[in-house]
Amino acid sequence: MYKVGKDILKHGFSVVCGDATTRKRLKIVYRLFLLAFVAFSIQTLRLGIQGTDRSRLAGSASEWMVQRADIVDRNGDILAKNVESGHIILRNRAVREQDRDLVAQTIHKAMPYEYSLAQALELLDSPKRFIRLKKFASDNQRKIVQQARLEGLEIERIQTRKYPKRRLFSHVVGFAGEDGKGLEGAERIYNDYLQENKDPLRLSVDSRIQSVFYEQLSIAMQKYQTKAAMGMMMNSRTGEIIAMVSLPDFDPENLRADPAANRLFKPMRSVYELGSIFKIFNTALALENGIDSKKEYYVAKPFPIYDKNGRIAKNITDIRSFKPPRPSINVEEIMVHSCNVGSAQIALELPEGAQQEFFERLHMDKALSLEFGRTENSLPQRKWGPVERATVAYGQGYAVTPMHLMLAVNAVTNGGIYIYPTLQKRNIGVVHGERVLADEISAKLRPIMLRVAEETSGKKARVAGVQIAGKTATAEKYTNGKIDTKRNVTAFVGVFPANAPQYTILVVLDEPQGTKESWGWRTAAWNAVPVTGKILDSILPLIFE
């Protein structure tokens, strides 16, 4: 047959058949054959395209490929997941005439409140070739359409990214765009892994502990009418971030519901002068430079700092709120009682340049490029004269992010190792760190910090079952370059268990207001510390279960 057809195409019918009648009949047969072949080819191509389209749009669940891996917490709790969904669409020109009534009935059956039977019939006469009848149709609606198997009535399958914890992990997990690409948080940082792997991305955070932080910080934000509230906790040895909350927050499934400013992750993107927590570093420097912890300093009156002309450049006066049992106290007591006058004197006794070098050693002098993002640049002292050296000893004039502070405190209290944090669950054998302080000095700091929690401003952070070593901070903010006594930042940092730290915790409240319960006081002892205590009281059974 192929050879005959070839001869006909090449030489015509006269060569193949000599008889005129036979040639005429063959021409008719040939034309019918050619017409049938063309029709067959067109139908085959159409079915092939339609089959491919239906495989994509309305295939079975087994054919559905997940385009982005799940994100889970350290215990496997789902934080982000691609969910199969779909739009019901009508390609009215593809509907067969004999199926018109059945298509209209199916549309009405699947969406009775959106389309009456008459309205469905009108859609079939629409001049539009493509009509999206229902966006994000329910499972039942899609099932009705799929079971009908009618040409022109189809499911446009899509995958949507869902965040079951919603606001709870908004900053940590972030969100992905409509194209499936991560735009913020873990979605952005680990975008390549999420796109290239099927296995879930397991983060280091614990949903249960995160929930406690979120609840208590939300209560604190309302109770103290704060501008912002932050809380973080990390494993002192592995660097795993266990909880990380920044308020205000946002809904990753409805970004328009909150101001864009709420997406700013303040623990890494906002800088603050964090006050007396810097006395931990000042004490570490004193011990490192050979100043005995029992050496005493006179603190019964303000401490003046003179300029080159002999005039008072700065008069440090914190003695009104600080009433020591004797006029002179030692290095350890200066930190326990958070004495600015004593801290300044220690700082001026340190070798010139020691403070700058120490802060550089703790990576506090510049932005941190961490596994899960980059922090804002810190704002160190511009110069290091006597006044600056004295004030930085109690945290004035040196602004850092809360992340800078937590990592630095963790380093000087965990045995002297600076641990780089991670948002991924890791084993202790893969810890990366560098020594920044001698172990024996770190060991001397913890009992001093324990006294803060047991005897002075940190007492409201105490909980039964564990000893916490900590330090408070109440730092006044600046308005137009001047200290504003009506606006402050309060914080509490703690490590526990105090004798061998496993965790470091930090709570920061931005511009808290006084309450009746606090007698109008806005200091850390009245807000950041009790908030930390409530968090610890709830999470300890989860940590040490």
C-alpha positions in Angstrom: 0.0 0.0 0.0 2.8 2.4 0.9 4.5 1.6 -2.4 1.3 2.2 -4.4 0.7 5.5 -2.6 4.3 6.5 -3.3 3.9 5.7 -7.0 0.6 7.7 -7.2 2.2 10.7 -5.6 5.2 10.5 -7.9 3.8 9.5 -11.3 0.0 10.1 -11.0 -2.8 7.6 -11.5 -2.2 7.0 -15.1 1.0 5.0 -14.4 -0.6 2.8 -11.7 -3.8 2.1 -13.6 -4.4 2.5 -17.3 -8.2 2.2 -17.4 -9.9 5.6 -17.0 -12.8 4.3 -14.9 -10.5 2.5 -12.6 -8.3 5.6 -12.3 -11.4 7.7 -11.4 -12.4 5.3 -8.7 -8.9 5.2 -7.2 -8.8 9.0 -7.1 -12.0 9.0 -5.0 -10.7 6.3 -2.7 -7.4 8.1 -2.4 -9.0 11.4 -1.5 -11.3 9.7 1.1 -8.3 8.0 2.5 -6.3 11.2 2.7 -9.2 13.1 4.3 -9.6 10.3 6.9 -5.9 10.3 7.6 -5.8 14.1 8.2 -8.9 13.9 10.5 -7.3 11.0 12.4 -4.0 13.0 12.8 -5.9 16.1 14.1 -7.9 14.1 16.6 -4.8 12.3 17.8 -3.0 15.6 18.3 -6.1 17.1 20.1 -6.5 14.1 22.4 -2.8 14.2 23.1 -2.8 17.8 24.1 -6.1 17.4 26.0 -4.7 14.3 27.8 -1.6 16.2 28.8 -3.7 19.1 30.0 -6.1 16.9 31.9 -3.1 15.1 33.5 -1.9 18.4 34.7 -5.3 19.9 35.7 -7.4 16.9 36.8 -5.2 13.9 37.3 -5.4 11.6 40.3 -3.6 12.4 43.6 -0.9 9.9 42.7 0.1 12.1 39.8 0.3 15.2 41.9 3.9 16.3 42.5 4.7 18.4 45.6 6.7 21.4 44.4 8.1 22.5 47.7 9.2 20.6 50.8 7.5 21.0 54.2 9.0 22.9 57.0 8.7 21.2 60.4 9.9 22.0 64.0 12.4 19.9 65.9 9.6 17.5 66.9 8.1 17.1 63.4 5.2 19.6 63.9 4.3 21.1 60.6 5.1 24.8 60.2 4.7 25.2 56.4 3.2 22.8 53.8 2.1 22.8 50.2 -1.6 22.0 50.0 -3.3 20.8 46.9 -6.2 23.0 45.8 -7.7 24.0 42.5 -9.9 26.4 40.6 -13.0 25.2 38.7 -12.8 26.5 35.1 -15.1 26.4 32.1 -13.9 26.3 28.6 -17.3 26.7 27.0 -16.2 26.2 23.4 -14.9 22.8 24.3 -18.3 21.7 25.7 -20.1 19.2 23.4 -23.6 20.2 22.3 -25.1 17.0 23.7 -23.4 17.8 27.1 -24.7 21.3 27.6 -27.5 20.5 30.0 -25.3 18.1 32.0 -22.5 20.7 32.3 -25.0 23.3 33.5 -26.4 20.8 36.0 -22.9 19.9 37.3 -22.0 23.6 37.7 -25.2 24.2 39.7 -24.6 21.0 41.8 -21.0 21.9 42.7 -21.7 25.6 43.4 -25.5 25.9 44.2 -25.1 29.3 45.9 -23.0 30.9 43.2 -24.8 29.7 40.1 -28.5 28.8 39.4 -29.2 26.4 36.6 -30.3 29.3 34.4 -27.1 31.2 35.2 -25.0 28.1 34.4 -26.7 27.8 31.0 -26.0 31.5 30.3 -22.3 30.9 30.9 -22.2 28.3 28.2 -23.3 31.0 25.7 -20.7 33.5 26.9 -18.3 34.9 24.3 -15.4 34.3 26.7 -13.4 31.2 26.0 -12.2 30.8 29.5 -14.2 31.4 32.7 -12.9 30.7 36.2 -16.0 29.6 38.0 -14.6 29.1 41.5 -11.2 30.0 42.9 -9.8 27.6 45.5 -12.7 25.3 45.3 -13.4 22.9 48.1 -12.6 19.2 48.0 -16.2 18.3 47.6 -16.7 20.8 44.7 -13.7 19.5 42.9 -14.9 16.0 43.4 -18.2 16.7 41.8 -16.5 18.2 38.7 -14.0 15.4 38.5 -16.5 12.6 38.7 -18.7 14.2 36.0 -15.8 13.9 33.4 -17.3 16.5 31.1 -15.2 18.1 28.3 -14.9 21.9 28.9 -15.5 21.7 32.7 -12.1 21.2 34.3 -10.1 21.6 37.5 -7.1 23.9 37.3 -4.9 22.3 39.9 -2.7 24.5 42.1 -0.6 24.2 45.2 -0.9 26.8 47.9 1.6 27.3 50.8 -0.1 26.9 54.1 1.2 28.0 57.6 -0.7 26.1 60.2 0.8 28.1 63.1 0.1 31.4 61.3 1.4 34.3 63.4 3.3 32.1 65.9 6.2 31.5 63.5 5.6 34.4 61.0 9.1 35.9 61.4 11.0 32.6 61.7 9.3 30.7 58.9 8.5 33.7 56.8 6.5 33.1 53.6 6.7 32.3 49.9 5.4 34.2 47.0 2.8 33.1 44.5 5.5 31.7 42.3 6.5 29.4 45.1 9.8 31.2 45.8 10.7 32.0 49.5 10.6 35.7 50.2 11.2 35.9 54.0 12.4 33.9 56.9 13.3 30.2 56.6 11.4 30.1 53.3 13.9 32.5 51.8 17.1 31.3 53.6 16.6 27.7 52.7 14.7 28.2 49.4 17.1 26.0 47.4 16.7 23.0 49.8 12.9 23.5 49.8 12.7 23.5 46.0 15.1 20.6 45.4 14.1 18.1 48.1 11.1 16.1 49.1 12.1 15.5 52.8 11.0 18.2 55.2 13.3 20.9 56.4 13.6 20.3 60.1 14.1 23.5 62.1 15.6 23.7 65.6 12.6 25.6 67.1 10.1 23.9 69.4 6.5 24.8 68.7 5.5 24.2 72.4 8.2 26.6 73.7 7.5 29.1 71.0 3.9 29.2 72.0 4.8 30.0 75.6 7.0 32.9 74.5 4.3 34.2 72.2 1.6 34.1 74.8 3.6 35.7 77.6 5.1 38.4 75.3 1.6 39.2 73.9 0.3 39.6 77.4 3.3 41.8 78.4 2.8 43.9 75.3 -0.8 44.6 76.3 -0.2 44.9 80.0 2.8 47.3 79.7 1.6 49.0 76.5 4.9 48.4 74.8 6.0 49.5 71.4 7.5 46.1 70.8 8.3 42.9 72.6 11.0 40.3 71.8 12.1 36.9 73.2 14.7 34.4 72.2 16.2 31.2 73.6 19.1 29.2 72.3 20.9 26.0 73.3 24.1 27.2 74.9 26.2 24.4 73.5 24.8 23.6 70.0 23.7 27.1 69.0 20.2 25.8 68.1 17.5 28.5 68.3 14.7 27.0 70.4 12.3 30.0 70.3 12.4 33.4 68.6 9.4 35.8 68.8 9.1 39.4 67.7 6.0 41.4 68.3 4.2 43.0 66.5 3.9 40.2 63.9 1.9 39.4 60.8 -0.2 36.7 59.2 1.8 34.9 56.5 -1.4 33.8 54.8 -2.9 37.3 54.6 -0.1 39.8 54.3 -2.5 42.7 53.7 -4.0 42.3 57.2 -1.0 43.9 58.9 1.3 46.9 58.2 4.4 46.0 56.2 6.4 47.4 59.1 5.3 44.4 61.2 7.5 42.1 59.1 10.6 43.7 60.5 12.3 41.1 62.7 13.4 43.4 65.5 15.8 40.9 67.3 18.0 41.1 64.3 17.0 44.3 62.5 16.7 46.9 65.4 19.5 48.2 67.5 19.2 49.3 71.1 21.5 50.5 73.9 20.9 47.6 76.2 22.2 49.1 79.4 23.4 47.3 82.4 23.7 43.9 80.7 27.0 45.3 79.5 28.2 45.1 83.1 28.7 41.4 82.5 31.3 42.3 79.9 32.8 44.9 82.1 33.3 42.4 84.9 34.7 39.8 82.5 37.2 42.4 81.3 38.1 43.3 84.9 38.8 39.6 85.7 40.7 39.1 82.4 42.9 42.0 83.1 43.9 41.0 86.6 41.6 43.1 88.7 40.7 41.1 91.7 36.9 40.4 92.2 37.3 41.5 95.8 38.9 44.9 95.0 36.7 47.7 96.4 35.7 51.0 94.8 34.2 54.1 96.6 30.6 54.5 95.4 29.0 56.7 98.1 29.0 59.8 95.9 28.8 60.7 92.2 31.9 60.0 90.1 33.2 62.9 88.0 35.1 62.5 84.8 37.3 65.4 83.8 38.3 66.7 80.4 41.8 67.9 79.4 41.1 71.3 80.8 40.2 70.0 84.2 36.5 70.6 83.8 33.8 68.0 84.6 32.9 66.3 81.3 30.6 63.8 82.8 29.2 63.3 86.3 28.0 59.7 86.9 25.2 59.8 89.4 23.3 56.6 90.0 23.7 56.7 93.8 20.1 58.0 94.4 18.6 54.7 93.4 21.7 52.7 94.6 22.1 52.5 98.4 25.0 50.2 99.3 25.4 48.9 102.8 28.8 50.6 102.9 30.6 53.4 101.0 32.9 51.0 99.2 32.0 47.8 97.4 33.9 45.2 95.4 33.9 44.2 91.7 31.4 41.4 92.3 29.0 43.6 94.3 29.2 46.3 91.7 27.6 44.0 89.2 25.2 42.4 91.7 23.9 45.9 92.7 24.2 47.2 89.1 26.3 50.2 90.2 27.2 52.6 87.4 29.6 54.6 89.6 31.6 51.5 90.4 31.4 50.2 86.8 32.8 53.4 85.4 35.8 53.3 87.8 36.6 49.7 86.7 36.4 50.6 83.0 38.9 53.5 83.5 41.3 51.1 85.2 41.3 48.8 82.2 44.2 49.1 79.6 43.4 51.5 76.8 41.8 49.7 73.9 40.8 46.7 75.9 37.1 47.4 75.6 37.2 47.8 71.8 39.2 44.6 71.4 36.8 42.7 73.7 33.7 43.8 71.8 35.4 42.9 68.5 36.2 39.5 70.0 32.5 39.0 70.8 31.5 40.2 67.2 29.6 43.1 68.6 31.3 45.8 66.5 29.6 45.1 63.2 26.7 43.3 61.4 26.5 39.5 61.9 26.2 37.3 58.8 24.4 34.3 60.3 23.2 31.1 58.7 19.6 32.4 58.8 20.2 36.0 57.9 22.2 39.2 58.4 21.7 41.5 61.4 21.6 45.2 61.3 25.0 47.0 61.9 25.7 47.8 65.5 26.5 51.3 66.5 29.7 51.3 68.5 31.3 54.4 70.2 32.7 56.9 67.7 35.6 57.7 70.0 37.0 56.1 73.1 37.9 58.9 75.5 37.4 58.6 79.3 33.7 59.5 79.2 33.0 56.9 76.5 35.0 54.2 78.2 33.2 54.9 81.5 29.6 55.0 80.0 30.0 51.9 77.8 30.8 50.0 81.0 27.1 50.2 81.8 25.8 50.0 78.3 25.4 53.6 77.3 26.6 54.8 73.9 27.0 51.3 72.3 23.9 50.1 70.5 23.5 46.5 69.2 20.8 44.2 68.1 19.3 41.8 70.7 20.9 38.9 68.7 24.3 40.5 69.1 23.7 40.6 72.9 22.4 37.1 73.3 25.3 35.5 71.4 27.8 37.6 73.4 26.3 36.7 76.8 26.1 33.1 75.8 29.8 33.1 74.8 31.1 34.6 78.1 28.9 32.3 80.3 29.0 28.9 78.5 32.7 28.4 79.2 34.0 31.1 76.9 33.1 29.6 73.4 31.3 31.8 70.9 28.8 29.6 69.2 27.3 30.5 65.9 23.6 30.0 66.0 21.5 27.8 63.7 17.8 27.5 62.8 18.3 23.8 61.8 18.2 21.0 64.2 21.8 19.8 64.8 23.7 17.3 66.8 26.2 18.4 69.4 29.0 16.9 67.4 28.7 19.5 64.6 29.0 22.7 66.8 31.2 25.4 65.3 32.6 28.0 67.7 35.7 29.9 68.8 37.2 30.6 72.2 36.7 34.2 73.2 37.2 34.0 77.0 39.1 31.7 79.4 36.9 29.0 80.9 38.0 30.0 84.5 36.8 33.6 84.0 33.5 32.3 82.5 33.1 30.1 85.6 33.6 33.1 87.9 30.9 35.2 86.1 28.1 32.7 86.6 27.9 32.8 90.4 27.9 36.6 90.3 24.9 36.5 87.8 23.2 34.0 90.1 23.3 36.5 92.9 21.5 39.0 90.6 18.7 36.5 90.2 18.7 35.5 93.9 19.3 38.8 95.7 18.6 41.9 93.6 16.8 43.0 90.4 16.4 39.5 88.9 14.5 37.9 91.7 11.2 37.7 89.8 12.8 35.4 87.2 13.4 32.7 89.8 11.5 29.4 89.3 11.5 26.2 91.3 13.6 23.4 90.0 16.5 25.3 88.4 19.0 28.0 89.2 19.1 30.9 86.7 22.0 33.3 86.4 21.1 36.6 84.9 21.3 40.3 84.5 18.8 43.1 84.1 18.9 46.2 81.9 16.9 49.5 81.9 18.2 51.9 79.3 16.8 55.3 78.5 16.3 56.0 74.9 17.2 59.1 72.9 14.9 61.8 71.4 16.5 64.3 69.1 20.0 63.3 70.3 19.1 63.8 74.0 18.3 61.2 76.7 14.5 60.9 77.1 13.7 59.9 80.7 10.1 59.0 79.7 11.1 56.3 77.1 13.2 53.3 77.9 14.1 49.7 76.9 14.1 47.0 79.5 15.7 43.6 79.2 16.7 40.4 81.1 19.2 37.9 80.0 19.6 34.6 81.7 21.5 31.3 81.5 20.5 28.1 83.1 21.2 25.8 84.9 23.6 28.3 86.4 26.4 25.9 87.3 26.5 24.3 83.8 24.5 26.4 81.3 22.4 24.6 78.7 20.2 27.5 77.5 20.4 31.2 77.2 17.3 33.3 77.2 16.7 37.0 76.4 13.5 39.1 76.8 13.4 42.7 75.6 10.5 45.2 76.0 10.6 48.4 74.0 9.1 51.4 75.8 7.1 49.7 78.5 4.7 51.8 80.6 4.3 51.7 84.4 1.3 50.0 86.0 -0.5 50.1 89.3 1.1 46.8 90.1 4.6 48.3 89.5 3.8 51.6 91.4 4.5 53.4 88.1 8.0 52.0 87.8 9.1 51.1 84.2 12.4 49.3 85.1 13.3 45.7 84.0 12.7 44.3 87.5 9.0 45.2 87.2 8.4 44.0 83.6 11.1 42.1 81.6 12.1 40.0 84.6 8.6 38.7 85.7 7.8 38.0 82.0 10.9 35.9 81.8 10.0 34.1 85.0 6.5 33.2 83.7 8.1 31.9 80.5 10.6 29.8 82.4 7.9 28.4 84.8 6.0 27.1 81.8 8.8 25.7 79.6 11.0 24.0 82.2 8.8 20.8 82.2 9.1 20.7 78.4 12.9 21.2 78.4 13.8 18.8 81.1 11.1 16.2 80.4 
